Amino acid sequence: MSGDSSKTDQFDTLFLSIAQHHPEGAHQLLDTFVGFLGRKTDFFTGGNEGDWEKLVMNTFKKHEKVSRSRHEAELKERRDREAAKKAKKLEEETVKPAEIKELTDEEAEQFQKEIDQKNDKAATTVDDNSGKSNAFASGSATTSSKIEDDEDESEKGKLKPNSGNGCDLEKYKWTQTLQDIELRVPLEINFKAKQRDLVVNLTKKRLTCGVKGQPPVIDDEFPHEIKLEESTWVIEDGKVLLFNLEKVNKMNWWSKLVQSDPEISTKKINPEPSKLSDLDGETRGLVEKMMFDQRQKQLGLPTSDEQKKQDVIKKFMEQHPEMDFSKCKFN
């Protein structure tokens, strides 16, 4: 079959050229060709009656079979390609649940010391929500207060950030830096929880957690993605789920932990200046540039990018004093 095809392919260009002169389609092209056979050959008169009909039917059936086989092969290839594409997309969207890291007694003790040090540091920070943070730590259900009076109408009704730039909610508390989020979920149980007692499913876009047999404390999507491979969770003192969630975008303050949470005012966030030293070089540079540009805008001065453009233009003008720039406008 491929041999027959190779013999006829050489005429494709010629036939395509002829077909272009038949705008009405295949029936017009076929009519022209059959007319040629009738006028210039003995196609209809050279054999016995009915021979030409058999020849035409056999030829058409042969090429119909070839055409249908080729068409079915193309359809199958297309379906396989689409199926492979969907499978790849599904594989990319499917994320593995976060691995549970078993700690040795020494590691657990060291981890607890770090937690206690962080809590002590947060407790010394004085702001409107410090009392609420301490109340939450002792087990009472206290929530952050709302902003009632603000010049910006869009800020009214939002919650004030807690001392850790996050939010104290009825069932859990979270704090954040530009790099990560720390989440504490107290468990309403009268025993020390083990892994087998809990339901925890953490993905890059969603968190489900709680005690088996109880409604989940959290079962919702994050507003932004996290780095799953860098995020961890542990059981603290058998009573609290402690999560450390690594942000993908380290230039963004979260206004909520999950989509169903009330919003906090990110404009009221007041990060410690010393936190810049904890960032990697590239992230720190971007943060400092953002802070500089924000101050410049508030003062009505050019941002760093605008200043660079002005410096380049000024240098060019100094190098080409013969050119008149008096009527030029530079943005």
C-alpha positions as CSV (number, residue, x, y, z in Angstrom):
1,M,0.0,0.0,0.0
2,S,2.9,2.3,0.8
3,G,4.4,1.5,-2.6
4,D,1.3,2.5,-4.4
5,S,1.3,5.7,-2.4
6,S,4.9,6.6,-3.3
7,K,4.1,6.2,-7.0
8,T,1.1,8.5,-6.9
9,D,2.5,11.1,-4.5
10,Q,4.6,12.5,-7.3
11,F,1.5,13.8,-9.0
12,D,0.0,15.5,-5.9
13,T,1.4,18.9,-6.8
14,L,0.0,18.7,-10.3
15,F,-3.5,17.6,-9.0
16,L,-3.5,20.3,-6.3
17,S,-2.8,22.9,-9.0
18,I,-5.7,21.5,-11.1
19,A,-8.0,21.3,-8.0
20,Q,-7.4,25.0,-7.3
21,H,-9.3,25.8,-10.6
22,H,-12.4,23.9,-9.3
23,P,-13.9,26.1,-6.5
24,E,-17.1,24.0,-6.3
25,G,-15.2,21.1,-4.9
26,A,-14.5,17.4,-5.6
27,H,-17.6,16.8,-7.7
28,Q,-16.5,19.5,-10.2
29,L,-13.0,18.2,-10.3
30,L,-14.3,14.6,-10.9
31,D,-16.6,15.8,-13.6
32,T,-13.7,17.5,-15.4
33,F,-11.5,14.4,-15.2
34,V,-14.2,12.0,-16.4
35,G,-14.9,14.4,-19.2
36,F,-11.2,14.2,-20.1
37,L,-11.4,10.4,-20.2
38,G,-14.5,10.5,-22.4
39,R,-13.0,13.0,-24.9
40,K,-9.4,12.0,-25.0
41,T,-9.3,8.2,-24.3
42,D,-11.3,5.0,-25.1
43,F,-12.2,4.6,-21.4
44,F,-15.9,4.1,-22.1
45,T,-15.7,2.4,-25.5
46,G,-12.5,0.4,-25.4
47,G,-13.8,-2.6,-23.6
48,N,-16.9,-4.7,-23.0
49,E,-20.1,-3.0,-21.8
50,G,-19.9,-2.5,-18.0
51,D,-16.1,-2.9,-17.8
52,W,-15.5,0.7,-17.0
53,E,-18.1,0.6,-14.2
54,K,-16.3,-2.3,-12.5
55,L,-13.0,-0.6,-12.9
56,V,-14.3,2.7,-11.4
57,M,-16.0,0.9,-8.4
58,N,-13.0,-1.3,-7.7
59,T,-10.6,1.7,-7.8
60,F,-12.9,3.9,-5.6
61,K,-13.4,1.1,-3.1
62,K,-9.7,0.5,-2.8
63,H,-8.9,4.2,-2.1
64,E,-11.9,4.5,0.2
65,K,-10.5,1.7,2.3
66,V,-7.0,3.3,2.3
67,S,-8.5,6.7,3.2
68,R,-10.7,5.4,6.0
69,S,-7.8,3.5,7.5
70,R,-5.6,6.6,7.4
71,H,-8.4,8.7,8.9
72,E,-8.9,6.2,11.8
73,A,-5.2,6.1,12.4
74,E,-5.1,9.9,12.6
75,L,-8.1,10.0,15.0
76,K,-6.5,7.4,17.2
77,E,-3.2,9.3,17.3
78,R,-5.0,12.5,18.2
79,R,-7.0,10.8,21.0
80,D,-3.8,9.2,22.3
81,R,-2.1,12.6,22.3
82,E,-5.0,14.3,24.1
83,A,-5.1,11.4,26.6
84,A,-1.4,11.7,27.3
85,K,-1.7,15.5,27.7
86,K,-4.6,15.1,30.2
87,A,-2.7,12.5,32.1
88,K,0.4,14.7,32.3
89,K,-1.7,17.7,33.5
90,L,-3.4,15.5,36.1
91,E,0.0,14.2,37.3
92,E,1.2,17.8,37.6
93,E,-1.9,18.9,39.6
94,T,-1.8,15.9,41.9
95,V,0.4,16.6,44.8
96,K,1.7,14.2,47.4
97,P,0.5,14.8,51.0
98,A,3.2,16.3,53.3
99,E,5.4,13.7,54.9
100,I,5.2,13.3,58.6
101,K,8.7,13.6,60.1
102,E,9.4,11.4,63.1
103,L,11.5,13.3,65.7
104,T,13.9,11.7,68.1
105,D,13.6,12.7,71.8
106,E,16.6,15.0,71.4
107,E,15.2,16.6,68.3
108,A,11.8,17.0,70.0
109,E,13.4,18.7,73.0
110,Q,15.4,21.1,70.8
111,F,12.3,21.9,68.7
112,Q,10.3,22.6,71.9
113,K,13.0,25.0,73.1
114,E,12.9,26.9,69.8
115,I,9.1,27.1,70.1
116,D,9.4,28.4,73.7
117,Q,12.0,31.0,72.7
118,K,9.8,32.2,69.9
119,N,6.8,32.4,72.2
120,D,8.8,34.4,74.8
121,K,9.9,36.9,72.1
122,A,6.3,37.3,70.8
123,A,5.1,37.9,74.3
124,T,7.5,40.8,74.8
125,T,6.1,42.6,71.8
126,V,3.6,45.3,72.9
127,D,0.6,46.1,70.7
128,D,-3.1,46.2,70.8
129,N,-3.4,42.4,70.5
130,S,-0.8,41.2,73.0
131,G,-3.4,40.4,75.7
132,K,-5.4,38.4,73.2
133,S,-2.3,36.4,72.1
134,N,-1.6,35.5,75.7
135,A,-5.3,34.6,76.2
136,F,-5.2,32.3,73.2
137,A,-2.1,30.6,74.4
138,S,-3.8,29.8,77.7
139,G,-6.7,28.2,75.9
140,S,-9.5,30.8,75.8
141,A,-11.3,31.5,72.6
142,T,-10.4,35.1,71.8
143,T,-10.5,36.7,68.3
144,S,-8.8,39.8,66.9
145,S,-10.7,43.1,67.0
146,K,-12.1,44.8,63.9
147,I,-11.0,48.1,62.5
148,E,-13.8,50.6,63.1
149,D,-12.2,53.9,62.3
150,D,-9.9,54.4,59.4
151,E,-9.4,57.0,56.7
152,D,-9.4,54.3,54.1
153,E,-13.0,53.0,53.7
154,S,-11.7,49.7,52.3
155,E,-10.0,48.9,55.6
156,K,-13.0,49.3,57.8
157,G,-14.4,46.0,59.0
158,K,-11.1,44.1,58.5
159,L,-9.4,42.6,61.6
160,K,-6.3,44.1,63.1
161,P,-3.2,41.9,62.8
162,N,-2.1,40.2,66.0
163,S,1.4,40.6,67.4
164,G,2.8,38.1,64.8
165,N,1.1,39.9,61.8
166,G,-1.5,37.1,61.5
167,C,-4.8,36.6,63.2
168,D,-6.2,35.1,66.4
169,L,-9.4,33.3,65.5
170,E,-11.8,31.3,67.6
171,K,-10.4,27.9,66.8
172,Y,-6.8,28.6,65.8
173,K,-4.1,31.2,65.6
174,W,-1.6,32.0,62.9
175,T,1.3,34.4,62.5
176,Q,3.5,35.2,59.5
177,T,6.7,36.6,58.1
178,L,7.4,37.3,54.5
179,Q,8.9,33.9,54.2
180,D,6.5,31.6,56.2
181,I,3.4,31.1,58.2
182,E,3.1,29.5,61.7
183,L,-0.3,28.0,62.5
184,R,-1.4,26.6,65.9
185,V,-4.6,24.5,66.1
186,P,-5.6,23.6,69.7
187,L,-7.3,20.2,69.8
188,E,-10.5,19.8,71.9
189,I,-9.5,16.5,73.5
190,N,-8.9,15.1,77.0
191,F,-6.0,12.9,76.0
192,K,-2.6,13.2,74.3
193,A,-3.1,12.9,70.6
194,K,-1.0,10.6,68.4
195,Q,-0.7,10.6,64.6
196,R,-3.3,7.8,64.4
197,D,-5.9,10.0,66.2
198,L,-5.7,12.8,63.6
199,V,-6.7,13.6,60.1
200,V,-4.1,15.9,58.4
201,N,-4.0,16.5,54.7
202,L,-1.7,19.3,53.5
203,T,-1.2,20.2,49.9
204,K,0.2,23.3,48.2
205,K,-3.3,24.8,47.9
206,R,-5.4,23.3,50.7
207,L,-5.3,22.2,54.4
208,T,-7.6,19.7,56.1
209,C,-6.9,19.0,59.8
210,G,-8.7,17.8,62.9
211,V,-9.4,14.9,65.2
212,K,-10.7,11.6,63.7
213,G,-14.5,11.3,64.4
214,Q,-14.9,15.1,64.8
215,P,-15.7,17.7,62.1
216,P,-12.4,19.1,60.8
217,V,-11.1,22.3,62.4
218,I,-9.9,23.6,59.0
219,D,-11.0,22.3,55.6
220,D,-10.4,25.0,53.0
221,E,-8.0,26.3,50.4
222,F,-5.1,28.7,51.0
223,P,-5.4,32.1,49.2
224,H,-1.8,31.6,47.9
225,E,0.3,28.5,47.3
226,I,2.8,27.1,49.7
227,K,6.0,25.1,49.1
228,L,4.8,21.7,50.2
229,E,8.3,20.1,50.3
230,E,9.5,22.8,52.8
231,S,6.4,22.8,55.0
232,T,6.0,20.6,58.1
233,W,3.7,19.8,61.0
234,V,4.1,18.3,64.4
235,I,1.9,17.5,67.5
236,E,2.9,19.8,70.3
237,D,2.4,18.5,73.8
238,G,-0.2,16.1,72.4
239,K,-2.8,18.9,72.4
240,V,-1.9,21.3,69.6
241,L,-1.2,20.9,65.9
242,L,1.7,23.1,64.9
243,F,2.2,23.9,61.2
244,N,5.1,25.7,59.6
245,L,4.1,26.7,56.0
246,E,6.7,28.0,53.6
247,K,5.4,30.6,51.2
248,V,6.0,30.4,47.5
249,N,5.7,34.2,47.0
250,K,8.0,35.7,49.6
251,M,7.0,39.3,48.7
252,N,3.4,39.0,49.8
253,W,1.7,39.4,53.2
254,W,-1.3,37.1,53.5
255,S,-4.6,38.7,54.5
256,K,-6.1,35.4,55.6
257,L,-5.0,31.8,56.2
258,V,-7.8,30.1,54.2
259,Q,-10.4,31.5,51.9
260,S,-13.3,31.3,54.5
261,D,-11.4,33.4,57.1
262,P,-12.1,37.0,57.8
263,E,-9.5,39.4,56.3
264,I,-6.8,41.2,58.3
265,S,-5.6,44.6,57.3
266,T,-2.1,44.1,55.7
267,K,-1.7,47.8,55.8
268,K,-1.5,47.5,59.6
269,I,1.2,44.9,59.5
270,N,4.3,46.2,61.2
271,P,7.2,43.7,60.7
272,E,10.3,44.0,62.8
273,P,13.2,45.7,60.8
274,S,15.5,43.0,62.0
275,K,13.6,40.4,60.0
276,L,15.3,41.7,56.8
277,S,18.5,40.1,58.0
278,D,16.8,36.7,57.9
279,L,16.0,36.9,54.2
280,D,18.2,35.5,51.5
281,G,20.2,38.1,49.4
282,E,17.8,38.2,46.4
283,T,14.6,38.5,48.5
284,R,16.2,41.1,50.8
285,G,17.2,43.2,47.9
286,L,13.7,43.1,46.5
287,V,12.1,44.0,49.8
288,E,14.5,46.9,50.4
289,K,13.7,48.2,46.8
290,M,10.0,48.0,47.5
291,M,10.4,49.9,50.8
292,F,12.5,52.5,49.1
293,D,10.1,53.0,46.2
294,Q,7.2,53.2,48.7
295,R,8.9,56.0,50.7
296,Q,9.8,57.8,47.4
297,K,6.2,57.7,46.2
298,Q,4.9,59.1,49.6
299,L,7.4,62.0,49.3
300,G,6.5,62.6,45.6
301,L,10.0,61.6,44.5
302,P,11.0,59.3,41.7
303,T,11.3,55.5,42.4
304,S,14.5,53.6,41.9
305,D,13.5,52.6,38.3
306,E,12.5,56.2,37.4
307,Q,15.7,57.5,38.9
308,K,17.8,55.1,36.8
309,K,16.0,56.4,33.6
310,Q,16.6,60.0,34.5
311,D,20.3,59.3,35.2
312,V,20.6,57.6,31.8
313,I,18.9,60.5,30.0
314,K,21.1,63.0,31.9
315,K,24.3,61.2,31.0
316,F,23.3,61.0,27.4
317,M,22.4,64.7,27.3
318,E,25.9,65.5,28.8
319,Q,27.6,63.4,26.1
320,H,25.6,65.1,23.3
321,P,25.4,68.8,24.1
322,E,24.9,69.6,20.5
323,M,21.4,68.1,20.5
324,D,18.4,70.1,21.6
325,F,16.3,68.3,24.2
326,S,14.3,71.3,25.4
327,K,11.1,70.1,23.7
328,C,11.4,66.4,24.6
329,K,9.3,64.8,27.3
330,F,10.7,61.8,29.1
331,N,8.6,59.4,31.1
